[in-house]
């Protein structure tokens, strides 16, 4: 039974790595330049207010939307770039 859980976990990692390859920027480049903070409400209506990594951002909004937000954050010259989505989620990209 335990090996089945490991296979499931390994397949999740494989799909996450496949998704990360569709990003326009490398994960290390994103983490080197920004801290990503998310606030608002998730799909279940629970309030969230936390720092997330690239994988957490992908889980919340998906690859395409994250690419759009990252393009905007890299073009922004301020200390923080705030991106608000219609669904009530706010992404803040803090420059390191």
PDB file as gemmi writes it, atoms N, CA and C in Angstrom:
CRYST1    1.000    1.000    1.000  90.00  90.00  90.00 P 1                      
ATOM      1  N   UNK A   1       0.817  -1.194   0.000  1.00  0.00           N  
ATOM      2  CA  UNK A   1       0.000   0.000   0.000  1.00  0.00           C  
ATOM      3  C   UNK A   1       0.866   1.266   0.000  1.00  0.00           C  
ATOM      4  N   UNK A   2       1.972   1.216   0.731  1.00  0.00           N  
ATOM      5  CA  UNK A   2       2.815   2.395   0.842  1.00  0.00           C  
ATOM      6  C   UNK A   2       3.452   2.765  -0.502  1.00  0.00           C  
ATOM      7  N   UNK A   3       3.841   1.768  -1.285  1.00  0.00           N  
ATOM      8  CA  UNK A   3       4.463   2.061  -2.570  1.00  0.00           C  
ATOM      9  C   UNK A   3       3.488   2.698  -3.535  1.00  0.00           C  
ATOM     10  N   UNK A   4       2.172   2.410  -3.397  1.00  0.00           N  
ATOM     11  CA  UNK A   4       1.182   3.057  -4.263  1.00  0.00           C  
ATOM     12  C   UNK A   4       1.110   4.546  -3.970  1.00  0.00           C  
ATOM     13  N   UNK A   5       1.207   4.929  -2.691  1.00  0.00           N  
ATOM     14  CA  UNK A   5       1.202   6.343  -2.339  1.00  0.00           C  
ATOM     15  C   UNK A   5       2.436   7.042  -2.907  1.00  0.00           C  
ATOM     16  N   UNK A   6       3.580   6.347  -2.875  1.00  0.00           N  
ATOM     17  CA  UNK A   6       4.799   6.935  -3.435  1.00  0.00           C  
ATOM     18  C   UNK A   6       4.674   7.132  -4.936  1.00  0.00           C  
ATOM     19  N   UNK A   7       4.041   6.200  -5.633  1.00  0.00           N  
ATOM     20  CA  UNK A   7       3.837   6.354  -7.067  1.00  0.00           C  
ATOM     21  C   UNK A   7       2.919   7.527  -7.367  1.00  0.00           C  
ATOM     22  N   UNK A   8       1.897   7.693  -6.559  1.00  0.00           N  
ATOM     23  CA  UNK A   8       0.994   8.821  -6.757  1.00  0.00           C  
ATOM     24  C   UNK A   8       1.742  10.128  -6.547  1.00  0.00           C  
ATOM     25  N   UNK A   9       2.553  10.187  -5.490  1.00  0.00           N  
ATOM     26  CA  UNK A   9       3.327  11.385  -5.207  1.00  0.00           C  
ATOM     27  C   UNK A   9       4.328  11.658  -6.322  1.00  0.00           C  
ATOM     28  N   UNK A  10       4.964  10.634  -6.836  1.00  0.00           N  
ATOM     29  CA  UNK A  10       5.926  10.798  -7.922  1.00  0.00           C  
ATOM     30  C   UNK A  10       5.243  11.313  -9.181  1.00  0.00           C  
ATOM     31  N   UNK A  11       4.033  10.849  -9.461  1.00  0.00           N  
ATOM     32  CA  UNK A  11       3.325  11.337 -10.641  1.00  0.00           C  
ATOM     33  C   UNK A  11       2.910  12.795 -10.473  1.00  0.00           C  
ATOM     34  N   UNK A  12       2.587  13.202  -9.239  1.00  0.00           N  
ATOM     35  CA  UNK A  12       2.253  14.609  -9.004  1.00  0.00           C  
ATOM     36  C   UNK A  12       3.463  15.496  -9.232  1.00  0.00           C  
ATOM     37  N   UNK A  13       4.629  15.034  -8.804  1.00  0.00           N  
ATOM     38  CA  UNK A  13       5.851  15.801  -9.018  1.00  0.00           C  
ATOM     39  C   UNK A  13       6.146  15.899 -10.510  1.00  0.00           C  
ATOM     40  N   UNK A  14       5.933  14.824 -11.230  1.00  0.00           N  
ATOM     41  CA  UNK A  14       6.196  14.811 -12.661  1.00  0.00           C  
ATOM     42  C   UNK A  14       5.303  15.814 -13.392  1.00  0.00           C  
ATOM     43  N   UNK A  15       4.015  15.869 -13.029  1.00  0.00           N  
ATOM     44  CA  UNK A  15       3.117  16.818 -13.685  1.00  0.00           C  
ATOM     45  C   UNK A  15       3.464  18.248 -13.293  1.00  0.00           C  
ATOM     46  N   UNK A  16       3.896  18.465 -12.051  1.00  0.00           N  
ATOM     47  CA  UNK A  16       4.283  19.805 -11.627  1.00  0.00           C  
ATOM     48  C   UNK A  16       5.523  20.266 -12.385  1.00  0.00           C  
ATOM     49  N   UNK A  17       6.475  19.365 -12.580  1.00  0.00           N  
ATOM     50  CA  UNK A  17       7.671  19.717 -13.358  1.00  0.00           C  
ATOM     51  C   UNK A  17       7.312  20.008 -14.808  1.00  0.00           C  
ATOM     52  N   UNK A  18       6.359  19.267 -15.365  1.00  0.00           N  
ATOM     53  CA  UNK A  18       5.909  19.543 -16.730  1.00  0.00           C  
ATOM     54  C   UNK A  18       5.269  20.920 -16.818  1.00  0.00           C  
ATOM     55  N   UNK A  19       4.491  21.280 -15.805  1.00  0.00           N  
ATOM     56  CA  UNK A  19       3.849  22.593 -15.808  1.00  0.00           C  
ATOM     57  C   UNK A  19       4.878  23.696 -15.670  1.00  0.00           C  
ATOM     58  N   UNK A  20       5.905  23.490 -14.834  1.00  0.00           N  
ATOM     59  CA  UNK A  20       6.920  24.519 -14.641  1.00  0.00           C  
ATOM     60  C   UNK A  20       7.706  24.770 -15.919  1.00  0.00           C  
ATOM     61  N   UNK A  21       7.800  23.776 -16.794  1.00  0.00           N  
ATOM     62  CA  UNK A  21       8.514  23.969 -18.051  1.00  0.00           C  
ATOM     63  C   UNK A  21       7.752  24.891 -18.988  1.00  0.00           C  
ATOM     64  N   UNK A  22       6.470  25.091 -18.770  1.00  0.00           N  
ATOM     65  CA  UNK A  22       5.679  25.994 -19.597  1.00  0.00           C  
ATOM     66  C   UNK A  22       5.771  27.442 -19.131  1.00  0.00           C  
ATOM     67  N   UNK A  23       6.466  27.699 -18.031  1.00  0.00           N  
ATOM     68  CA  UNK A  23       6.643  29.068 -17.564  1.00  0.00           C  
ATOM     69  C   UNK A  23       7.595  29.821 -18.488  1.00  0.00           C  
ATOM     70  N   UNK A  24       7.392  31.125 -18.606  1.00  0.00           N  
ATOM     71  CA  UNK A  24       8.274  31.953 -19.428  1.00  0.00           C  
ATOM     72  C   UNK A  24       9.578  32.273 -18.720  1.00  0.00           C  
ATOM     73  N   UNK A  25       9.605  32.130 -17.395  1.00  0.00           N  
ATOM     74  CA  UNK A  25      10.791  32.419 -16.595  1.00  0.00           C  
ATOM     75  C   UNK A  25      11.160  31.176 -15.797  1.00  0.00           C  
ATOM     76  N   UNK A  26      12.436  31.032 -15.467  1.00  0.00           N  
ATOM     77  CA  UNK A  26      12.873  29.908 -14.657  1.00  0.00           C  
ATOM     78  C   UNK A  26      12.424  30.118 -13.216  1.00  0.00           C  
ATOM     79  N   UNK A  27      12.162  29.021 -12.533  1.00  0.00           N  
ATOM     80  CA  UNK A  27      11.744  29.095 -11.136  1.00  0.00           C  
ATOM     81  C   UNK A  27      12.811  29.773 -10.283  1.00  0.00           C  
ATOM     82  N   UNK A  28      14.070  29.460 -10.545  1.00  0.00           N  
ATOM     83  CA  UNK A  28      15.150  30.077  -9.769  1.00  0.00           C  
ATOM     84  C   UNK A  28      15.207  31.583 -10.001  1.00  0.00           C  
ATOM     85  N   UNK A  29      14.918  32.016 -11.226  1.00  0.00           N  
ATOM     86  CA  UNK A  29      14.918  33.448 -11.531  1.00  0.00           C  
ATOM     87  C   UNK A  29      13.781  34.171 -10.804  1.00  0.00           C  
ATOM     88  N   UNK A  30      12.630  33.536 -10.743  1.00  0.00           N  
ATOM     89  CA  UNK A  30      11.485  34.123 -10.047  1.00  0.00           C  
ATOM     90  C   UNK A  30      11.779  34.240  -8.564  1.00  0.00           C  
ATOM     91  N   UNK A  31      12.282  33.150  -7.974  1.00  0.00           N  
ATOM     92  CA  UNK A  31      12.573  33.155  -6.542  1.00  0.00           C  
ATOM     93  C   UNK A  31      13.729  34.088  -6.200  1.00  0.00           C  
ATOM     94  N   UNK A  32      14.657  34.286  -7.123  1.00  0.00           N  
ATOM     95  CA  UNK A  32      15.783  35.180  -6.889  1.00  0.00           C  
ATOM     96  C   UNK A  32      15.325  36.636  -6.840  1.00  0.00           C  
ATOM     97  N   UNK A  33      14.319  36.991  -7.640  1.00  0.00           N  
ATOM     98  CA  UNK A  33      13.911  38.390  -7.766  1.00  0.00           C  
ATOM     99  C   UNK A  33      12.714  38.786  -6.914  1.00  0.00           C  
ATOM    100  N   UNK A  34      11.847  37.848  -6.561  1.00  0.00           N  
ATOM    101  CA  UNK A  34      10.586  38.218  -5.914  1.00  0.00           C  
ATOM    102  C   UNK A  34      10.255  37.340  -4.714  1.00  0.00           C  
ATOM    103  N   UNK A  35       9.489  37.933  -3.822  1.00  0.00           N  
ATOM    104  CA  UNK A  35       8.714  37.193  -2.830  1.00  0.00           C  
ATOM    105  C   UNK A  35       7.259  37.370  -3.269  1.00  0.00           C  
ATOM    106  N   UNK A  36       6.523  36.274  -3.326  1.00  0.00           N  
ATOM    107  CA  UNK A  36       5.147  36.317  -3.818  1.00  0.00           C  
ATOM    108  C   UNK A  36       4.202  36.147  -2.646  1.00  0.00           C  
ATOM    109  N   UNK A  37       3.365  37.155  -2.415  1.00  0.00           N  
ATOM    110  CA  UNK A  37       2.383  37.100  -1.339  1.00  0.00           C  
ATOM    111  C   UNK A  37       0.990  37.073  -1.951  1.00  0.00           C  
ATOM    112  N   UNK A  38       0.139  36.201  -1.419  1.00  0.00           N  
ATOM    113  CA  UNK A  38      -1.225  36.056  -1.912  1.00  0.00           C  
ATOM    114  C   UNK A  38      -2.174  36.379  -0.772  1.00  0.00           C  
ATOM    115  N   UNK A  39      -3.188  37.171  -1.071  1.00  0.00           N  
ATOM    116  CA  UNK A  39      -4.217  37.446  -0.074  1.00  0.00           C  
ATOM    117  C   UNK A  39      -5.575  37.465  -0.768  1.00  0.00           C  
ATOM    118  N   UNK A  40      -6.599  37.210   0.000  1.00  0.00           N  
ATOM    119  CA  UNK A  40      -7.952  37.179  -0.541  1.00  0.00           C  
ATOM    120  C   UNK A  40      -8.662  35.909  -0.142  1.00  0.00           C  
ATOM    121  N   UNK A  41      -9.426  35.357  -1.060  1.00  0.00           N  
ATOM    122  CA  UNK A  41     -10.177  34.129  -0.798  1.00  0.00           C  
ATOM    123  C   UNK A  41      -9.858  33.096  -1.869  1.00  0.00           C  
ATOM    124  N   UNK A  42      -9.760  31.826  -1.438  1.00  0.00           N  
ATOM    125  CA  UNK A  42      -9.492  30.757  -2.393  1.00  0.00           C  
ATOM    126  C   UNK A  42     -10.799  30.221  -2.966  1.00  0.00           C  
ATOM    127  N   UNK A  43     -10.735  29.090  -3.685  1.00  0.00           N  
ATOM    128  CA  UNK A  43     -11.917  28.535  -4.345  1.00  0.00           C  
ATOM    129  C   UNK A  43     -12.976  28.093  -3.350  1.00  0.00           C  
ATOM    130  N   UNK A  44     -12.563  27.700  -2.139  1.00  0.00           N  
ATOM    131  CA  UNK A  44     -13.511  27.227  -1.131  1.00  0.00           C  
ATOM    132  C   UNK A  44     -14.076  28.346  -0.275  1.00  0.00           C  
ATOM    133  N   UNK A  45     -13.654  29.565  -0.508  1.00  0.00           N  
ATOM    134  CA  UNK A  45     -14.144  30.695   0.259  1.00  0.00           C  
ATOM    135  C   UNK A  45     -13.342  30.978   1.519  1.00  0.00           C  
ATOM    136  N   UNK A  46     -12.270  30.218   1.759  1.00  0.00           N  
ATOM    137  CA  UNK A  46     -11.426  30.452   2.924  1.00  0.00           C  
ATOM    138  C   UNK A  46     -10.505  31.630   2.666  1.00  0.00           C  
ATOM    139  N   UNK A  47     -10.300  32.444   3.698  1.00  0.00           N  
ATOM    140  CA  UNK A  47      -9.398  33.590   3.571  1.00  0.00           C  
ATOM    141  C   UNK A  47      -7.956  33.095   3.563  1.00  0.00           C  
ATOM    142  N   UNK A  48      -7.148  33.657   2.678  1.00  0.00           N  
ATOM    143  CA  UNK A  48      -5.734  33.327   2.628  1.00  0.00           C  
ATOM    144  C   UNK A  48      -4.925  34.607   2.679  1.00  0.00           C  
ATOM    145  N   UNK A  49      -3.788  34.536   3.336  1.00  0.00           N  
ATOM    146  CA  UNK A  49      -2.869  35.662   3.437  1.00  0.00           C  
ATOM    147  C   UNK A  49      -1.495  35.073   3.759  1.00  0.00           C  
ATOM    148  N   UNK A  50      -0.748  34.684   2.719  1.00  0.00           N  
ATOM    149  CA  UNK A  50       0.510  33.986   2.967  1.00  0.00           C  
ATOM    150  C   UNK A  50       1.474  34.162   1.808  1.00  0.00           C  
ATOM    151  N   UNK A  51       2.740  33.872   2.093  1.00  0.00           N  
ATOM    152  CA  UNK A  51       3.759  33.821   1.054  1.00  0.00           C  
ATOM    153  C   UNK A  51       3.679  32.476   0.365  1.00  0.00           C  
ATOM    154  N   UNK A  52       3.794  32.476  -0.938  1.00  0.00           N  
ATOM    155  CA  UNK A  52       3.761  31.229  -1.697  1.00  0.00           C  
ATOM    156  C   UNK A  52       4.982  31.169  -2.604  1.00  0.00           C  
ATOM    157  N   UNK A  53       5.310  29.974  -3.016  1.00  0.00           N  
ATOM    158  CA  UNK A  53       6.356  29.784  -4.002  1.00  0.00           C  
ATOM    159  C   UNK A  53       5.733  29.684  -5.379  1.00  0.00           C  
ATOM    160  N   UNK A  54       6.527  29.287  -6.318  1.00  0.00           N  
ATOM    161  CA  UNK A  54       6.042  29.164  -7.686  1.00  0.00           C  
ATOM    162  C   UNK A  54       4.985  28.069  -7.782  1.00  0.00           C  
ATOM    163  N   UNK A  55       5.225  26.943  -7.107  1.00  0.00           N  
ATOM    164  CA  UNK A  55       4.264  25.838  -7.158  1.00  0.00           C  
ATOM    165  C   UNK A  55       2.931  26.239  -6.521  1.00  0.00           C  
ATOM    166  N   UNK A  56       2.973  27.005  -5.442  1.00  0.00           N  
ATOM    167  CA  UNK A  56       1.738  27.469  -4.807  1.00  0.00           C  
ATOM    168  C   UNK A  56       0.968  28.432  -5.685  1.00  0.00           C  
ATOM    169  N   UNK A  57       1.679  29.292  -6.396  1.00  0.00           N  
ATOM    170  CA  UNK A  57       1.022  30.225  -7.316  1.00  0.00           C  
ATOM    171  C   UNK A  57       0.393  29.488  -8.485  1.00  0.00           C  
ATOM    172  N   UNK A  58       1.092  28.469  -8.981  1.00  0.00           N  
ATOM    173  CA  UNK A  58       0.535  27.661 -10.067  1.00  0.00           C  
ATOM    174  C   UNK A  58      -0.732  26.965  -9.607  1.00  0.00           C  
ATOM    175  N   UNK A  59      -0.717  26.453  -8.384  1.00  0.00           N  
ATOM    176  CA  UNK A  59      -1.893  25.751  -7.861  1.00  0.00           C  
ATOM    177  C   UNK A  59      -3.087  26.694  -7.707  1.00  0.00           C  
ATOM    178  N   UNK A  60      -2.832  27.952  -7.393  1.00  0.00           N  
ATOM    179  CA  UNK A  60      -3.931  28.901  -7.194  1.00  0.00           C  
ATOM    180  C   UNK A  60      -4.505  29.440  -8.494  1.00  0.00           C  
ATOM    181  N   UNK A  61      -3.646  29.807  -9.459  1.00  0.00           N  
ATOM    182  CA  UNK A  61      -4.167  30.496 -10.641  1.00  0.00           C  
ATOM    183  C   UNK A  61      -3.813  29.846 -11.970  1.00  0.00           C  
ATOM    184  N   UNK A  62      -2.890  28.916 -11.995  1.00  0.00           N  
ATOM    185  CA  UNK A  62      -2.543  28.253 -13.248  1.00  0.00           C  
ATOM    186  C   UNK A  62      -1.376  28.920 -13.959  1.00  0.00           C  
ATOM    187  N   UNK A  63      -0.876  28.233 -14.966  1.00  0.00           N  
ATOM    188  CA  UNK A  63       0.328  28.654 -15.687  1.00  0.00           C  
ATOM    189  C   UNK A  63       0.115  29.931 -16.497  1.00  0.00           C  
ATOM    190  N   UNK A  64      -0.964  29.980 -17.258  1.00  0.00           N  
ATOM    191  CA  UNK A  64      -1.174  31.113 -18.172  1.00  0.00           C  
ATOM    192  C   UNK A  64      -1.313  32.421 -17.415  1.00  0.00           C  
ATOM    193  N   UNK A  65      -2.106  32.411 -16.354  1.00  0.00           N  
ATOM    194  CA  UNK A  65      -2.302  33.635 -15.572  1.00  0.00           C  
ATOM    195  C   UNK A  65      -1.019  34.015 -14.843  1.00  0.00           C  
ATOM    196  N   UNK A  66      -0.280  33.024 -14.348  1.00  0.00           N  
ATOM    197  CA  UNK A  66       0.979  33.328 -13.672  1.00  0.00           C  
ATOM    198  C   UNK A  66       1.975  33.937 -14.643  1.00  0.00           C  
ATOM    199  N   UNK A  67       2.018  33.461 -15.881  1.00  0.00           N  
ATOM    200  CA  UNK A  67       2.899  34.067 -16.886  1.00  0.00           C  
ATOM    201  C   UNK A  67       2.552  35.534 -17.112  1.00  0.00           C  
ATOM    202  N   UNK A  68       1.257  35.855 -17.164  1.00  0.00           N  
ATOM    203  CA  UNK A  68       0.835  37.246 -17.351  1.00  0.00           C  
ATOM    204  C   UNK A  68       1.265  38.113 -16.174  1.00  0.00           C  
ATOM    205  N   UNK A  69       1.070  37.598 -14.956  1.00  0.00           N  
ATOM    206  CA  UNK A  69       1.436  38.368 -13.763  1.00  0.00           C  
ATOM    207  C   UNK A  69       2.946  38.542 -13.662  1.00  0.00           C  
ATOM    208  N   UNK A  70       3.701  37.513 -14.018  1.00  0.00           N  
ATOM    209  CA  UNK A  70       5.158  37.619 -13.967  1.00  0.00           C  
ATOM    210  C   UNK A  70       5.679  38.608 -14.994  1.00  0.00           C  
ATOM    211  N   UNK A  71       5.093  38.619 -16.179  1.00  0.00           N  
ATOM    212  CA  UNK A  71       5.491  39.589 -17.201  1.00  0.00           C  
ATOM    213  C   UNK A  71       5.275  41.010 -16.675  1.00  0.00           C  
ATOM    214  N   UNK A  72       4.159  41.207 -16.012  1.00  0.00           N  
ATOM    215  CA  UNK A  72       3.851  42.520 -15.450  1.00  0.00           C  
ATOM    216  C   UNK A  72       4.800  42.864 -14.302  1.00  0.00           C  
ATOM    217  N   UNK A  73       5.129  41.883 -13.464  1.00  0.00           N  
ATOM    218  CA  UNK A  73       6.011  42.129 -12.320  1.00  0.00           C  
ATOM    219  C   UNK A  73       7.435  42.432 -12.765  1.00  0.00           C  
ATOM    220  N   UNK A  74       7.931  41.742 -13.788  1.00  0.00           N  
ATOM    221  CA  UNK A  74       9.277  42.014 -14.273  1.00  0.00           C  
ATOM    222  C   UNK A  74       9.356  43.370 -14.964  1.00  0.00           C  
ATOM    223  N   UNK A  75       8.263  43.831 -15.542  1.00  0.00           N  
ATOM    224  CA  UNK A  75       8.258  45.139 -16.199  1.00  0.00           C  
ATOM    225  C   UNK A  75       8.100  46.283 -15.200  1.00  0.00           C  
ATOM    226  N   UNK A  76       7.565  45.996 -14.033  1.00  0.00           N  
ATOM    227  CA  UNK A  76       7.323  47.018 -13.017  1.00  0.00           C  
ATOM    228  C   UNK A  76       8.645  47.457 -12.395  1.00  0.00           C  
ATOM    229  N   UNK A  77       8.798  48.747 -12.167  1.00  0.00           N  
ATOM    230  CA  UNK A  77      10.042  49.266 -11.604  1.00  0.00           C  
ATOM    231  C   UNK A  77       9.911  49.648 -10.128  1.00  0.00           C  
ATOM    232  N   UNK A  78       8.778  49.377  -9.503  1.00  0.00           N  
ATOM    233  CA  UNK A  78       8.564  49.738  -8.105  1.00  0.00           C  
ATOM    234  C   UNK A  78       9.066  48.636  -7.178  1.00  0.00           C  
ATOM    235  N   UNK A  79       8.998  48.910  -5.866  1.00  0.00           N  
ATOM    236  CA  UNK A  79       9.395  47.913  -4.874  1.00  0.00           C  
ATOM    237  C   UNK A  79       8.406  46.764  -4.799  1.00  0.00           C  
ATOM    238  N   UNK A  80       7.149  47.066  -5.093  1.00  0.00           N  
ATOM    239  CA  UNK A  80       6.116  46.038  -5.048  1.00  0.00           C  
ATOM    240  C   UNK A  80       5.192  46.214  -6.247  1.00  0.00           C  
ATOM    241  N   UNK A  81       4.805  45.101  -6.829  1.00  0.00           N  
ATOM    242  CA  UNK A  81       3.845  45.107  -7.930  1.00  0.00           C  
ATOM    243  C   UNK A  81       2.613  44.339  -7.454  1.00  0.00           C  
ATOM    244  N   UNK A  82       1.489  45.020  -7.365  1.00  0.00           N  
ATOM    245  CA  UNK A  82       0.252  44.401  -6.878  1.00  0.00           C  
ATOM    246  C   UNK A  82      -0.654  44.117  -8.057  1.00  0.00           C  
ATOM    247  N   UNK A  83      -1.079  42.860  -8.157  1.00  0.00           N  
ATOM    248  CA  UNK A  83      -1.976  42.431  -9.237  1.00  0.00           C  
ATOM    249  C   UNK A  83      -3.247  41.875  -8.606  1.00  0.00           C  
ATOM    250  N   UNK A  84      -4.374  42.498  -8.906  1.00  0.00           N  
ATOM    251  CA  UNK A  84      -5.652  42.063  -8.343  1.00  0.00           C  
ATOM    252  C   UNK A  84      -6.456  41.335  -9.405  1.00  0.00           C  
ATOM    253  N   UNK A  85      -6.995  40.202  -9.028  1.00  0.00           N  
ATOM    254  CA  UNK A  85      -7.821  39.416  -9.937  1.00  0.00           C  
ATOM    255  C   UNK A  85      -9.288  39.614  -9.592  1.00  0.00           C  
ATOM    256  N   UNK A  86     -10.159  39.399 -10.554  1.00  0.00           N  
ATOM    257  CA  UNK A  86     -11.592  39.597 -10.343  1.00  0.00           C  
ATOM    258  C   UNK A  86     -12.176  38.677  -9.293  1.00  0.00           C  
ATOM    259  N   UNK A  87     -11.574  37.500  -9.147  1.00  0.00           N  
ATOM    260  CA  UNK A  87     -12.136  36.533  -8.201  1.00  0.00           C  
ATOM    261  C   UNK A  87     -11.803  36.847  -6.750  1.00  0.00           C  
ATOM    262  N   UNK A  88     -11.157  37.986  -6.500  1.00  0.00           N  
ATOM    263  CA  UNK A  88     -10.899  38.412  -5.134  1.00  0.00           C  
ATOM    264  C   UNK A  88      -9.540  38.024  -4.600  1.00  0.00           C  
ATOM    265  N   UNK A  89      -8.640  37.595  -5.453  1.00  0.00           N  
ATOM    266  CA  UNK A  89      -7.293  37.224  -5.036  1.00  0.00           C  
ATOM    267  C   UNK A  89      -6.330  38.338  -5.442  1.00  0.00           C  
ATOM    268  N   UNK A  90      -5.445  38.694  -4.525  1.00  0.00           N  
ATOM    269  CA  UNK A  90      -4.464  39.749  -4.790  1.00  0.00           C  
ATOM    270  C   UNK A  90      -3.070  39.153  -4.691  1.00  0.00           C  
ATOM    271  N   UNK A  91      -2.287  39.283  -5.753  1.00  0.00           N  
ATOM    272  CA  UNK A  91      -0.893  38.830  -5.765  1.00  0.00           C  
ATOM    273  C   UNK A  91       0.002  40.055  -5.628  1.00  0.00           C  
ATOM    274  N   UNK A  92       0.920  39.995  -4.679  1.00  0.00           N  
ATOM    275  CA  UNK A  92       1.896  41.059  -4.497  1.00  0.00           C  
ATOM    276  C   UNK A  92       3.278  40.480  -4.747  1.00  0.00           C  
ATOM    277  N   UNK A  93       4.007  41.064  -5.676  1.00  0.00           N  
ATOM    278  CA  UNK A  93       5.367  40.649  -5.988  1.00  0.00           C  
ATOM    279  C   UNK A  93       6.308  41.663  -5.374  1.00  0.00           C  
ATOM    280  N   UNK A  94       6.993  41.262  -4.286  1.00  0.00           N  
ATOM    281  CA  UNK A  94       7.942  42.143  -3.603  1.00  0.00           C  
ATOM    282  C   UNK A  94       9.334  41.900  -4.165  1.00  0.00           C  
ATOM    283  N   UNK A  95       9.980  42.966  -4.622  1.00  0.00           N  
ATOM    284  CA  UNK A  95      11.325  42.860  -5.170  1.00  0.00           C  
ATOM    285  C   UNK A  95      12.290  42.664  -4.015  1.00  0.00           C  
ATOM    286  N   UNK A  96      13.202  41.706  -4.177  1.00  0.00           N  
ATOM    287  CA  UNK A  96      14.197  41.440  -3.127  1.00  0.00           C  
ATOM    288  C   UNK A  96      15.302  42.463  -3.180  1.00  0.00           C  
TER     289      UNK A  96                                                      
END                                                                             
